């Protein structure tokens, strides 16, 4: 009798632990894709001397685009619970707009695994990130008039 009560109590305990674990896993999957704090921490670890000016997540939360205070562009891709962070170098990528205007297809010449289709929550976000990339596309030394970026006054 006592052994059967202990067995059922042990089974009940295991079920409660399983329920708690599964609820935490689904909560992490739901909320982690837009965790701006984790994104900022991961980017700061990768590039401690690059202060972030602005950050935009894609609609599905799988990637984020960063604008730094010196108007450089950065890119973060979610890989197994953390972000892989890269600075986007001028001349090392190609961008093609999506027909719906809410994103673009991007190919990196120096980072092929990070290429993909990136769609944002609105056309405004997609346009803003596209402007960052356009400003970042031309190396400052290659500018015709030698002037600073047009976005530096923004």
Buried (B, 14 or more C-beta within 10 A) or exposed (E): EEEEEEEEEEEEEEEEEEEEEEEEEEEEEEEBBEBEEBBBEBBBEBBEEBEBBEBBBBBEBBBBBBBBEEBBBBBBBBEEEBBBBBBBBBEBBEBEEBEEBBBBBBBBEEBEEBBBEBBBBEEEBBBBBBBBBEBBBEEEEEEEEEEEBEBEEE
